[in-house]
Amino acid sequence: MKIVVIQGPNLNMLGLREKNIYGPMKLEDIHAQMKAFADQNKVEIEFFQSNLEGELIDRIQESLGDADGIIINPAAYTHTSIAIRDAIAAVQLPTLEVHLSNIYQREEFRHTSLIAPVCAGQISGMGPFGYHLAMIGMTQILSEISAIKDAKAKQEK
């Protein structure tokens, strides 16, 4: 089981930028916690961060055949990127959208996610713990998919 974690623009600045909104944790610390969970649950995990929309799209597309699921924080692209939405829809991998802040309590322009409709779920406003919840959710989703495949394989025999 492999999960790719894709982080969008400015998330490399966590721990420095707007701590009142995003908290004091650095992205590396969040990734270390996710890696610890992955190791405990025998899940392979890979991290990718970019400030460039095209690079995020490339990594989503590269996940096809390389990963079983995606956890993504598209950051500001959540509200603007039809291209990221289309890439997620194209690869048809289970995807969870994560936001540190509650986007629905913020500026009006942040209330619409173009990404959410093509994701299995969205976690918003839980701070860094949201990534832990996403790991739990994704491992559950992937376990259910595996169980369904196993059941179908048994029926075909």
Summary of the structure (lengths in Angstrom):
residues: 157
radius of gyration: 15.7
end to end distance: 24.4
largest distance: 57.1
contacts: 485
relative contact order: 0.18
helix: 53%
strand: 17%
